[in-house]
Amino acid sequence: MAVQSDEFFRVVGGLVDVRDTKGERYTSYKVRGKLFGYYWPRTNTVGLKQTLSEQKALVSERPDVFEEQFTAGGFGWVVVHLAGIEADELAELVFEAWRLSAPEDLVTQVPDLPRPSR
């Protein structure tokens, strides 16, 4: 069930126009200057932008896997514990986070989410 950080990097790498910025404690991911995700190596977790309703659903259904990170601008951010998620679900959540931040012309270039490696 657990995925490794490599799977997160593979999914992010399959998206269009993603830039990462490495900080002391985490790496942030943006699409055309808009933030959509974080990776914290120390805790092997990622933070992802979601809709408020999706944030609430994820955290309430599986609080051992998802934590509420914060809300901003009508979006809810979730912390995802990679040890508790499957590759397919992680790919969907990363794609959705990217899609919520990417301009429409980029979204049309990536009509489907990158599939997990097997």
N, CA, C and O atoms as CSV, one atom per row, in Angstrom:
chain,resi,resn,atom,element,x,y,z
A,1,MET,N,N,0.818,-1.196,0.000
A,1,MET,CA,C,0.000,0.000,0.000
A,1,MET,C,C,0.861,1.259,0.000
A,1,MET,O,O,0.562,2.204,-0.730
A,2,ALA,N,N,1.897,1.289,0.784
A,2,ALA,CA,C,2.720,2.501,0.894
A,2,ALA,C,C,3.448,2.790,-0.414
A,2,ALA,O,O,3.910,1.879,-1.100
A,3,VAL,N,N,3.539,4.063,-0.739
A,3,VAL,CA,C,4.327,4.464,-1.899
A,3,VAL,C,C,5.586,5.161,-1.411
A,3,VAL,O,O,5.626,5.713,-0.312
A,4,GLN,N,N,6.584,5.125,-2.228
A,4,GLN,CA,C,7.836,5.798,-1.934
A,4,GLN,C,C,7.790,7.195,-2.536
A,4,GLN,O,O,6.972,7.479,-3.411
A,5,SER,N,N,8.662,8.048,-2.067
A,5,SER,CA,C,8.714,9.411,-2.587
A,5,SER,C,C,9.011,9.427,-4.082
A,5,SER,O,O,8.616,10.363,-4.778
A,6,ASP,N,N,9.704,8.404,-4.587
A,6,ASP,CA,C,9.993,8.322,-6.026
A,6,ASP,C,C,8.716,8.396,-6.860
A,6,ASP,O,O,8.703,8.991,-7.938
A,7,GLU,N,N,7.653,7.792,-6.356
A,7,GLU,CA,C,6.381,7.792,-7.092
A,7,GLU,C,C,5.815,9.213,-7.166
A,7,GLU,O,O,5.303,9.620,-8.209
A,8,PHE,N,N,5.904,9.959,-6.082
A,8,PHE,CA,C,5.469,11.355,-6.093
A,8,PHE,C,C,6.274,12.135,-7.127
A,8,PHE,O,O,5.699,12.871,-7.928
A,9,PHE,N,N,7.595,11.982,-7.119
A,9,PHE,CA,C,8.450,12.704,-8.063
A,9,PHE,C,C,8.150,12.303,-9.512
A,9,PHE,O,O,8.212,13.142,-10.410
A,10,ARG,N,N,7.830,11.040,-9.739
A,10,ARG,CA,C,7.499,10.569,-11.083
A,10,ARG,C,C,6.212,11.221,-11.579
A,10,ARG,O,O,6.135,11.649,-12.731
A,11,VAL,N,N,5.203,11.295,-10.715
A,11,VAL,CA,C,3.930,11.903,-11.109
A,11,VAL,C,C,4.125,13.393,-11.387
A,11,VAL,O,O,3.662,13.902,-12.408
A,12,VAL,N,N,4.805,14.087,-10.484
A,12,VAL,CA,C,5.054,15.519,-10.680
A,12,VAL,C,C,5.848,15.744,-11.961
A,12,VAL,O,O,5.587,16.695,-12.697
A,13,GLY,N,N,6.812,14.876,-12.225
A,13,GLY,CA,C,7.627,14.989,-13.428
A,13,GLY,C,C,6.853,14.791,-14.719
A,13,GLY,O,O,7.308,15.215,-15.782
A,14,GLY,N,N,5.691,14.152,-14.645
A,14,GLY,CA,C,4.863,13.928,-15.817
A,14,GLY,C,C,3.917,15.081,-16.126
A,14,GLY,O,O,3.198,15.049,-17.125
A,15,LEU,N,N,3.916,16.081,-15.283
A,15,LEU,CA,C,3.046,17.232,-15.483
A,15,LEU,C,C,3.778,18.328,-16.253
A,15,LEU,O,O,5.007,18.330,-16.329
A,16,VAL,N,N,3.019,19.250,-16.816
A,16,VAL,CA,C,3.568,20.291,-17.672
A,16,VAL,C,C,3.923,21.536,-16.861
A,16,VAL,O,O,3.157,21.978,-16.004
A,17,ASP,N,N,5.102,22.089,-17.151
A,17,ASP,CA,C,5.543,23.392,-16.638
A,17,ASP,C,C,5.631,23.470,-15.116
A,17,ASP,O,O,5.271,24.487,-14.523
A,18,VAL,N,N,6.105,22.405,-14.490
A,18,VAL,CA,C,6.277,22.377,-13.041
A,18,VAL,C,C,7.682,22.840,-12.694
A,18,VAL,O,O,8.660,22.421,-13.315
A,19,ARG,N,N,7.770,23.703,-11.704
A,19,ARG,CA,C,9.053,24.171,-11.190
A,19,ARG,C,C,9.106,23.846,-9.711
A,19,ARG,O,O,8.135,24.047,-8.982
A,20,ASP,N,N,10.253,23.342,-9.275
A,20,ASP,CA,C,10.403,23.088,-7.847
A,20,ASP,C,C,11.414,24.056,-7.252
A,20,ASP,O,O,12.316,24.548,-7.929
A,21,THR,N,N,11.232,24.307,-5.973
A,21,THR,CA,C,12.137,25.173,-5.225
A,21,THR,C,C,12.496,24.435,-3.949
A,21,THR,O,O,11.639,24.181,-3.102
A,22,LYS,N,N,13.763,24.095,-3.819
A,22,LYS,CA,C,14.223,23.360,-2.644
A,22,LYS,C,C,14.542,24.320,-1.516
A,22,LYS,O,O,15.333,25.250,-1.673
A,23,GLY,N,N,13.914,24.081,-0.378
A,23,GLY,CA,C,14.186,24.849,0.820
A,23,GLY,C,C,14.977,23.999,1.793
A,23,GLY,O,O,15.363,22.873,1.478
A,24,GLU,N,N,15.211,24.535,2.959
A,24,GLU,CA,C,15.972,23.803,3.967
A,24,GLU,C,C,15.232,22.566,4.459
A,24,GLU,O,O,15.841,21.519,4.677
A,25,ARG,N,N,13.898,22.690,4.635
A,25,ARG,CA,C,13.117,21.585,5.186
A,25,ARG,C,C,12.152,20.935,4.203
A,25,ARG,O,O,11.666,19.833,4.460
A,26,TYR,N,N,11.871,21.585,3.102
A,26,TYR,CA,C,10.888,21.047,2.158
A,26,TYR,C,C,11.168,21.584,0.761
A,26,TYR,O,O,11.925,22.537,0.577
A,27,THR,N,N,10.533,20.942,-0.217
A,27,THR,CA,C,10.569,21.404,-1.604
A,27,THR,C,C,9.149,21.797,-1.974
A,27,THR,O,O,8.201,21.066,-1.687
A,28,SER,N,N,9.002,22.952,-2.612
A,28,SER,CA,C,7.681,23.382,-3.062
A,28,SER,C,C,7.583,23.214,-4.572
A,28,SER,O,O,8.589,23.254,-5.279
A,29,TYR,N,N,6.357,23.026,-5.057
A,29,TYR,CA,C,6.087,22.789,-6.479
A,29,TYR,C,C,5.064,23.799,-6.970
A,29,TYR,O,O,4.008,23.984,-6.366
A,30,LYS,N,N,5.400,24.447,-8.080
A,30,LYS,CA,C,4.520,25.458,-8.675
A,30,LYS,C,C,4.334,25.179,-10.156
A,30,LYS,O,O,5.188,24.582,-10.810
A,31,VAL,N,N,3.207,25.621,-10.661
A,31,VAL,CA,C,2.941,25.610,-12.088
A,31,VAL,C,C,2.673,27.059,-12.478
A,31,VAL,O,O,1.729,27.683,-11.994
A,32,ARG,N,N,3.515,27.575,-13.354
A,32,ARG,CA,C,3.446,28.984,-13.772
A,32,ARG,C,C,3.298,29.932,-12.581
A,32,ARG,O,O,2.478,30.849,-12.591
A,33,GLY,N,N,4.097,29.689,-11.580
A,33,GLY,CA,C,4.148,30.561,-10.417
A,33,GLY,C,C,3.092,30.316,-9.357
A,33,GLY,O,O,3.092,30.989,-8.326
A,34,LYS,N,N,2.186,29.365,-9.585
A,34,LYS,CA,C,1.136,29.076,-8.609
A,34,LYS,C,C,1.447,27.771,-7.880
A,34,LYS,O,O,1.643,26.721,-8.493
A,35,LEU,N,N,1.483,27.872,-6.583
A,35,LEU,CA,C,1.818,26.749,-5.723
A,35,LEU,C,C,0.735,25.679,-5.757
A,35,LEU,O,O,-0.455,25.986,-5.686
A,36,PHE,N,N,1.158,24.414,-5.866
A,36,PHE,CA,C,0.184,23.324,-5.777
A,36,PHE,C,C,0.636,22.188,-4.880
A,36,PHE,O,O,-0.168,21.307,-4.574
A,37,GLY,N,N,1.893,22.170,-4.444
A,37,GLY,CA,C,2.328,21.068,-3.600
A,37,GLY,C,C,3.636,21.320,-2.878
A,37,GLY,O,O,4.393,22.237,-3.196
A,38,TYR,N,N,3.871,20.459,-1.882
A,38,TYR,CA,C,5.096,20.459,-1.085
A,38,TYR,C,C,5.541,19.018,-0.886
A,38,TYR,O,O,4.734,18.092,-0.972
A,39,TYR,N,N,6.829,18.835,-0.620
A,39,TYR,CA,C,7.347,17.534,-0.193
A,39,TYR,C,C,8.274,17.755,0.991
A,39,TYR,O,O,9.191,18.573,0.925
A,40,TRP,N,N,8.031,17.016,2.085
A,40,TRP,CA,C,8.869,17.069,3.276
A,40,TRP,C,C,9.601,15.735,3.430
A,40,TRP,O,O,8.987,14.742,3.820
A,41,PRO,N,N,10.898,15.695,3.131
A,41,PRO,CA,C,11.627,14.425,3.203
A,41,PRO,C,C,11.712,13.845,4.614
A,41,PRO,O,O,11.668,12.625,4.779
A,42,ARG,N,N,11.831,14.685,5.620
A,42,ARG,CA,C,11.989,14.194,6.991
A,42,ARG,C,C,10.794,13.355,7.431
A,42,ARG,O,O,10.959,12.358,8.134
A,43,THR,N,N,9.593,13.753,7.020
A,43,THR,CA,C,8.376,13.036,7.424
A,43,THR,C,C,7.804,12.162,6.313
A,43,THR,O,O,6.814,11.461,6.522
A,44,ASN,N,N,8.417,12.199,5.138
A,44,ASN,CA,C,7.922,11.452,3.973
A,44,ASN,C,C,6.440,11.744,3.727
A,44,ASN,O,O,5.620,10.838,3.578
A,45,THR,N,N,6.132,13.041,3.691
A,45,THR,CA,C,4.770,13.499,3.439
A,45,THR,C,C,4.772,14.528,2.322
A,45,THR,O,O,5.795,15.143,2.021
A,46,VAL,N,N,3.611,14.701,1.716
A,46,VAL,CA,C,3.429,15.755,0.725
A,46,VAL,C,C,2.226,16.589,1.147
A,46,VAL,O,O,1.305,16.092,1.796
A,47,GLY,N,N,2.248,17.847,0.774
A,47,GLY,CA,C,1.111,18.742,0.977
A,47,GLY,C,C,0.539,19.075,-0.386
A,47,GLY,O,O,1.274,19.442,-1.303
A,48,LEU,N,N,-0.770,18.947,-0.519
A,48,LEU,CA,C,-1.401,19.153,-1.825
A,48,LEU,C,C,-2.628,20.050,-1.732
A,48,LEU,O,O,-3.427,19.949,-0.801
A,49,LYS,N,N,-2.754,20.919,-2.711
A,49,LYS,CA,C,-3.915,21.798,-2.841
A,49,LYS,C,C,-5.116,20.956,-3.280
A,49,LYS,O,O,-5.000,20.115,-4.172
A,50,GLN,N,N,-6.260,21.187,-2.652
A,50,GLN,CA,C,-7.491,20.491,-2.997
A,50,GLN,C,C,-8.651,21.468,-2.848
A,50,GLN,O,O,-8.477,22.575,-2.338
A,51,THR,N,N,-9.814,21.061,-3.288
A,51,THR,CA,C,-11.001,21.871,-3.011
A,51,THR,C,C,-11.309,21.729,-1.520
A,51,THR,O,O,-10.859,20.780,-0.877
A,52,LEU,N,N,-12.066,22.657,-0.984
A,52,LEU,CA,C,-12.431,22.573,0.432
A,52,LEU,C,C,-13.225,21.302,0.738
A,52,LEU,O,O,-13.021,20.667,1.772
A,53,SER,N,N,-14.125,20.942,-0.166
A,53,SER,CA,C,-14.933,19.736,0.076
A,53,SER,C,C,-14.076,18.473,0.024
A,53,SER,O,O,-14.299,17.542,0.798
A,54,GLU,N,N,-13.110,18.437,-0.873
A,54,GLU,CA,C,-12.220,17.270,-0.958
A,54,GLU,C,C,-11.323,17.192,0.278
A,54,GLU,O,O,-11.092,16.108,0.812
A,55,GLN,N,N,-10.824,18.332,0.727
A,55,GLN,CA,C,-10.005,18.361,1.942
A,55,GLN,C,C,-10.785,17.747,3.103
A,55,GLN,O,O,-10.285,16.872,3.810
A,56,LYS,N,N,-12.010,18.219,3.285
A,56,LYS,CA,C,-12.840,17.741,4.387
A,56,LYS,C,C,-13.109,16.240,4.268
A,56,LYS,O,O,-13.023,15.513,5.257
A,57,ALA,N,N,-13.433,15.781,3.068
A,57,ALA,CA,C,-13.735,14.364,2.859
A,57,ALA,C,C,-12.513,13.488,3.141
A,57,ALA,O,O,-12.625,12.471,3.826
A,58,LEU,N,N,-11.360,13.874,2.622
A,58,LEU,CA,C,-10.145,13.073,2.826
A,58,LEU,C,C,-9.796,12.956,4.305
A,58,LEU,O,O,-9.539,11.862,4.808
A,59,VAL,N,N,-9.789,14.084,4.989
A,59,VAL,CA,C,-9.394,14.097,6.400
A,59,VAL,C,C,-10.401,13.336,7.263
A,59,VAL,O,O,-10.004,12.613,8.176
A,60,SER,N,N,-11.686,13.486,6.989
A,60,SER,CA,C,-12.684,12.803,7.810
A,60,SER,C,C,-12.728,11.298,7.544
A,60,SER,O,O,-12.994,10.519,8.459
A,61,GLU,N,N,-12.470,10.880,6.300
A,61,GLU,CA,C,-12.520,9.455,5.966
A,61,GLU,C,C,-11.299,8.685,6.450
A,61,GLU,O,O,-11.416,7.541,6.891
A,62,ARG,N,N,-10.107,9.322,6.368
A,62,ARG,CA,C,-8.874,8.602,6.729
A,62,ARG,C,C,-7.887,9.540,7.428
A,62,ARG,O,O,-6.881,9.938,6.842
A,63,PRO,N,N,-8.179,9.888,8.683
A,63,PRO,CA,C,-7.309,10.816,9.404
A,63,PRO,C,C,-5.912,10.253,9.679
A,63,PRO,O,O,-5.005,11.005,10.037
A,64,ASP,N,N,-5.732,8.948,9.518
A,64,ASP,CA,C,-4.402,8.350,9.687
A,64,ASP,C,C,-3.529,8.581,8.451
A,64,ASP,O,O,-2.310,8.428,8.525
A,65,VAL,N,N,-4.126,8.942,7.330
A,65,VAL,CA,C,-3.405,9.175,6.077
A,65,VAL,C,C,-3.365,10.654,5.714
A,65,VAL,O,O,-2.366,11.135,5.179
A,66,PHE,N,N,-4.446,11.378,6.000
A,66,PHE,CA,C,-4.578,12.780,5.604
A,66,PHE,C,C,-4.748,13.683,6.822
A,66,PHE,O,O,-5.450,13.345,7.775
A,67,GLU,N,N,-4.089,14.839,6.767
A,67,GLU,CA,C,-4.248,15.861,7.801
A,67,GLU,C,C,-4.613,17.172,7.120
A,67,GLU,O,O,-4.167,17.461,6.010
A,68,GLU,N,N,-5.429,17.952,7.804
A,68,GLU,CA,C,-5.696,19.297,7.305
A,68,GLU,C,C,-4.437,20.123,7.508
A,68,GLU,O,O,-3.899,20.186,8.613
A,69,GLN,N,N,-3.973,20.753,6.444
A,69,GLN,CA,C,-2.791,21.592,6.544
A,69,GLN,C,C,-3.211,23.036,6.792
A,69,GLN,O,O,-2.874,23.611,7.827
A,70,PHE,N,N,-3.943,23.624,5.850
A,70,PHE,CA,C,-4.477,24.974,6.015
A,70,PHE,C,C,-5.485,25.220,4.909
A,70,PHE,O,O,-5.606,24.415,3.986
A,71,THR,N,N,-6.206,26.324,4.998
A,71,THR,CA,C,-7.097,26.742,3.923
A,71,THR,C,C,-6.647,28.129,3.471
A,71,THR,O,O,-6.201,28.948,4.275
A,72,ALA,N,N,-6.775,28.371,2.177
A,72,ALA,CA,C,-6.375,29.669,1.624
A,72,ALA,C,C,-7.064,29.877,0.286
A,72,ALA,O,O,-7.092,28.978,-0.555
A,73,GLY,N,N,-7.611,31.052,0.099
A,73,GLY,CA,C,-8.198,31.407,-1.186
A,73,GLY,C,C,-9.273,30.458,-1.683
A,73,GLY,O,O,-9.400,30.246,-2.889
A,74,GLY,N,N,-10.039,29.889,-0.783
A,74,GLY,CA,C,-11.099,28.978,-1.197
A,74,GLY,C,C,-10.633,27.558,-1.440
A,74,GLY,O,O,-11.398,26.739,-1.951
A,75,PHE,N,N,-9.398,27.247,-1.089
A,75,PHE,CA,C,-8.861,25.903,-1.259
A,75,PHE,C,C,-8.429,25.350,0.088
A,75,PHE,O,O,-8.062,26.092,0.999
A,76,GLY,N,N,-8.481,24.033,0.192
A,76,GLY,CA,C,-8.022,23.348,1.392
A,76,GLY,C,C,-6.794,22.525,1.065
A,76,GLY,O,O,-6.786,21.762,0.098
A,77,TRP,N,N,-5.774,22.676,1.856
A,77,TRP,CA,C,-4.538,21.925,1.658
A,77,TRP,C,C,-4.510,20.737,2.602
A,77,TRP,O,O,-4.907,20.844,3.762
A,78,VAL,N,N,-4.036,19.598,2.096
A,78,VAL,CA,C,-3.942,18.394,2.918
A,78,VAL,C,C,-2.498,17.896,2.941
A,78,VAL,O,O,-1.762,18.001,1.960
A,79,VAL,N,N,-2.125,17.356,4.090
A,79,VAL,CA,C,-0.864,16.628,4.223
A,79,VAL,C,C,-1.192,15.171,3.956
A,79,VAL,O,O,-2.141,14.626,4.520
A,80,VAL,N,N,-0.401,14.541,3.094
A,80,VAL,CA,C,-0.609,13.140,2.734
A,80,VAL,C,C,0.580,12.333,3.246
A,80,VAL,O,O,1.723,12.612,2.887
A,81,HIS,N,N,0.311,11.333,4.086
A,81,HIS,CA,C,1.356,10.430,4.565
A,81,HIS,C,C,1.545,9.346,3.503
A,81,HIS,O,O,0.663,8.513,3.293
A,82,LEU,N,N,2.680,9.363,2.846
A,82,LEU,CA,C,2.916,8.440,1.733
A,82,LEU,C,C,2.843,6.978,2.162
A,82,LEU,O,O,2.516,6.112,1.351
A,83,ALA,N,N,3.141,6.698,3.416
A,83,ALA,CA,C,3.099,5.317,3.905
A,83,ALA,C,C,1.681,4.746,3.915
A,83,ALA,O,O,1.511,3.531,4.015
A,84,GLY,N,N,0.664,5.598,3.814
A,84,GLY,CA,C,-0.705,5.105,3.912
A,84,GLY,C,C,-1.529,5.214,2.657
A,84,GLY,O,O,-2.745,5.029,2.704
A,85,ILE,N,N,-0.901,5.511,1.531
A,85,ILE,CA,C,-1.671,5.763,0.311
A,85,ILE,C,C,-1.163,4.871,-0.823
A,85,ILE,O,O,0.011,4.503,-0.861
A,86,GLU,N,N,-2.053,4.535,-1.730
A,86,GLU,CA,C,-1.673,3.759,-2.907
A,86,GLU,C,C,-1.271,4.694,-4.039
A,86,GLU,O,O,-1.669,5.859,-4.072
A,87,ALA,N,N,-0.488,4.176,-4.953
A,87,ALA,CA,C,0.062,4.978,-6.048
A,87,ALA,C,C,-1.028,5.616,-6.908
A,87,ALA,O,O,-0.906,6.783,-7.280
A,88,ASP,N,N,-2.082,4.881,-7.229
A,88,ASP,CA,C,-3.167,5.434,-8.058
A,88,ASP,C,C,-3.828,6.643,-7.397
A,88,ASP,O,O,-4.075,7.658,-8.048
A,89,GLU,N,N,-4.108,6.524,-6.108
A,89,GLU,CA,C,-4.755,7.627,-5.406
A,89,GLU,C,C,-3.821,8.829,-5.295
A,89,GLU,O,O,-4.255,9.968,-5.465
A,90,LEU,N,N,-2.552,8.583,-5.013
A,90,LEU,CA,C,-1.588,9.681,-4.958
A,90,LEU,C,C,-1.533,10.405,-6.302
A,90,LEU,O,O,-1.543,11.635,-6.344
A,91,ALA,N,N,-1.476,9.652,-7.393
A,91,ALA,CA,C,-1.424,10.264,-8.727
A,91,ALA,C,C,-2.646,11.141,-8.972
A,91,ALA,O,O,-2.516,12.239,-9.512
A,92,GLU,N,N,-3.821,10.678,-8.586
A,92,GLU,CA,C,-5.042,11.465,-8.767
A,92,GLU,C,C,-4.994,12.758,-7.961
A,92,GLU,O,O,-5.367,13.817,-8.464
A,93,LEU,N,N,-4.538,12.678,-6.718
A,93,LEU,CA,C,-4.489,13.864,-5.862
A,93,LEU,C,C,-3.455,14.879,-6.351
A,93,LEU,O,O,-3.704,16.084,-6.312
A,94,VAL,N,N,-2.302,14.400,-6.809
A,94,VAL,CA,C,-1.270,15.305,-7.332
A,94,VAL,C,C,-1.777,15.977,-8.605
A,94,VAL,O,O,-1.622,17.186,-8.776
A,95,PHE,N,N,-2.380,15.195,-9.495
A,95,PHE,CA,C,-2.914,15.754,-10.735
A,95,PHE,C,C,-3.980,16.813,-10.436
A,95,PHE,O,O,-3.997,17.876,-11.056
A,96,GLU,N,N,-4.859,16.516,-9.492
A,96,GLU,CA,C,-5.911,17.476,-9.138
A,96,GLU,C,C,-5.307,18.752,-8.556
A,96,GLU,O,O,-5.764,19.850,-8.875
A,97,ALA,N,N,-4.297,18.623,-7.714
A,97,ALA,CA,C,-3.636,19.806,-7.138
A,97,ALA,C,C,-3.027,20.657,-8.242
A,97,ALA,O,O,-3.167,21.880,-8.244
A,98,TRP,N,N,-2.347,20.001,-9.184
A,98,TRP,CA,C,-1.743,20.704,-10.318
A,98,TRP,C,C,-2.826,21.387,-11.162
A,98,TRP,O,O,-2.699,22.554,-11.532
A,99,ARG,N,N,-3.885,20.640,-11.456
A,99,ARG,CA,C,-4.975,21.154,-12.292
A,99,ARG,C,C,-5.656,22.368,-11.661
A,99,ARG,O,O,-6.062,23.291,-12.367
A,100,LEU,N,N,-5.780,22.368,-10.333
A,100,LEU,CA,C,-6.401,23.507,-9.642
A,100,LEU,C,C,-5.562,24.776,-9.744
A,100,LEU,O,O,-6.081,25.874,-9.541
A,101,SER,N,N,-4.280,24.644,-10.054
A,101,SER,CA,C,-3.389,25.806,-10.131
A,101,SER,C,C,-2.979,26.166,-11.550
A,101,SER,O,O,-2.623,27.313,-11.819
A,102,ALA,N,N,-3.023,25.209,-12.450
A,102,ALA,CA,C,-2.540,25.433,-13.822
A,102,ALA,C,C,-3.537,26.235,-14.647
A,102,ALA,O,O,-4.748,26.085,-14.482
A,103,PRO,N,N,-3.028,27.092,-15.541
A,103,PRO,CA,C,-3.929,27.782,-16.462
A,103,PRO,C,C,-4.530,26.778,-17.460
A,103,PRO,O,O,-3.950,25.723,-17.717
A,104,GLU,N,N,-5.664,27.114,-18.000
A,104,GLU,CA,C,-6.415,26.203,-18.874
A,104,GLU,C,C,-5.590,25.689,-20.051
A,104,GLU,O,O,-5.724,24.522,-20.420
A,105,ASP,N,N,-4.737,26.532,-20.655
A,105,ASP,CA,C,-3.957,26.061,-21.806
A,105,ASP,C,C,-3.028,24.916,-21.422
A,105,ASP,O,O,-2.748,24.054,-22.255
A,106,LEU,N,N,-2.550,24.885,-20.200
A,106,LEU,CA,C,-1.706,23.764,-19.758
A,106,LEU,C,C,-2.544,22.527,-19.453
A,106,LEU,O,O,-2.147,21.404,-19.763
A,107,VAL,N,N,-3.693,22.742,-18.849
A,107,VAL,CA,C,-4.558,21.611,-18.509
A,107,VAL,C,C,-4.931,20.825,-19.768
A,107,VAL,O,O,-5.004,19.597,-19.735
A,108,THR,N,N,-5.165,21.528,-20.871
A,108,THR,CA,C,-5.523,20.829,-22.109
A,108,THR,C,C,-4.345,20.047,-22.692
A,108,THR,O,O,-4.555,19.125,-23.480
A,109,GLN,N,N,-3.113,20.397,-22.322
A,109,GLN,CA,C,-1.938,19.656,-22.786
A,109,GLN,C,C,-1.757,18.332,-22.046
A,109,GLN,O,O,-1.064,17.439,-22.531
A,110,VAL,N,N,-2.372,18.205,-20.885
A,110,VAL,CA,C,-2.267,16.987,-20.073
A,110,VAL,C,C,-3.692,16.520,-19.791
A,110,VAL,O,O,-4.211,16.741,-18.697
A,111,PRO,N,N,-4.322,15.882,-20.761
A,111,PRO,CA,C,-5.728,15.532,-20.619
A,111,PRO,C,C,-6.000,14.447,-19.584
A,111,PRO,O,O,-7.133,14.309,-19.122
A,112,ASP,N,N,-4.981,13.676,-19.212
A,112,ASP,CA,C,-5.180,12.590,-18.263
A,112,ASP,C,C,-3.995,12.571,-17.313
A,112,ASP,O,O,-2.895,13.000,-17.659
A,113,LEU,N,N,-4.233,12.075,-16.128
A,113,LEU,CA,C,-3.175,12.072,-15.139
A,113,LEU,C,C,-2.111,11.024,-15.449
A,113,LEU,O,O,-2.420,9.970,-16.007
A,114,PRO,N,N,-0.851,11.311,-15.088
A,114,PRO,CA,C,0.217,10.337,-15.264
A,114,PRO,C,C,-0.066,9.096,-14.426
A,114,PRO,O,O,-0.423,9.202,-13.253
A,115,ARG,N,N,0.090,7.938,-15.020
A,115,ARG,CA,C,-0.209,6.678,-14.342
A,115,ARG,C,C,0.971,6.212,-13.500
A,115,ARG,O,O,2.125,6.435,-13.866
A,116,PRO,N,N,0.683,5.561,-12.365
A,116,PRO,CA,C,1.751,5.043,-11.509
A,116,PRO,C,C,2.576,3.977,-12.248
A,116,PRO,O,O,2.078,3.276,-13.128
A,117,SER,N,N,3.838,3.883,-11.862
A,117,SER,CA,C,4.672,2.823,-12.419
A,117,SER,C,C,4.318,1.520,-11.749
A,117,SER,O,O,3.848,1.505,-10.611
A,118,ARG,N,N,4.532,0.465,-12.425
A,118,ARG,CA,C,4.184,-0.863,-11.877
A,118,ARG,C,C,5.432,-1.672,-11.668
A,118,ARG,O,O,5.359,-2.815,-11.215
